Amino acid sequence: DGEQAYRAERSGKEWIVQQRLSESMSNALLDLKQGKPAQLSFDPSLSKLTQVPKETILDHVHKGGIWIVPILSFALVALVIAIGRGFALWRLPKVQLFSQSGLDALVNGTSAQPVMGKMQSTLLDMSTLARSEQERDDLLFQQLQQDKNTLEKRLTAIAVTASVSPLLGLLGTVSGMIETFRMMTLFGSGDPEVVSGGIAQALITTEMGLVVAIPALIIHSILSRKAKAYHSLLENFALM
């Protein structure tokens, strides 16, 4: 058709136009027709890739069905907790280090108390006000346990999210597979697109469960390590 090229398929005695080729492709074919060198690209899928419908993230998530809701709910809760606890842990004041003589001077009141964090200051006050060594050890132990609970507050929820999300995804996949086999029983398995489409949708919940679980596991590990490191410094201070 002049300088415009088309892709056509023969049906009986007629040619049916399937696709209008681009201008660059048309010019390349025209050059070849005239005996000039040209480069042509070849699509092994016969333009089927261009017919694949575009899918947004929301459309992809929506295909997961009802089981996506609890997975995303766990993800939202874990995200809020992670942001809050991460901000709190990284704002903790640095634990002050003392020599044995300097610490004795603080306990005896012969040295001015430097600026310390609330947790470390509380441990020092207990050591100063205790009437006996046994009472001091008991008070320090109880305070350290309380500090540990404060540092690790709500981190368990992130660990639960990392554990439960893959299970919810697997549950959604099993439910989707059951529905796929039920449809195969009713309508048969002659159409592979029905079977493959149902399986693909069923696997979306497993995908989303892993997408939520992997970051939650990493975040929980980082925050737990930060909390344990700070608690270890408090323990070393209390044992001096």
Salt bridges, closest charged atoms under 4 A:
GLU9 OE2 - ARG7 NH1 3.38
GLU55 OE1 - HIS60 ND1 3.04
GLU55 OE2 - LYS63 NZ 2.51
GLU135 OE1 - ARG131 NE 3.38
ASP137 OD1 - ARG136 NE 3.57
GLU179 OE2 - ARG182 NH2 2.68
GLU207 OE1 - HIS60 NE2 2.68
GLU235 OE2 - HIS231 ND1 3.67
